[in-house]
Amino acid sequence: MEAPTYAEIASNWSLWADYVDPSASMTEAEFDSMSIEEKIATQVSIFGPEPEVEDDYEPNGGHHDSH
């Protein structure tokens, strides 16, 4: 199973508790009071920029030669 994106974590309390705050230093009310952007910024400050997902990558932009 792939790890959730920062946006998915920022919009889901259970994911936040698992990935960002396993020591439960933040309450769900505090989580709810933050914007998605604030929660993504928090993850970036802790973990660094989100890795780019390249699972849909196709060489040549997905175009196939018909020759």
Beta strands, then each sheet from edge to edge (+ up, - down):
end
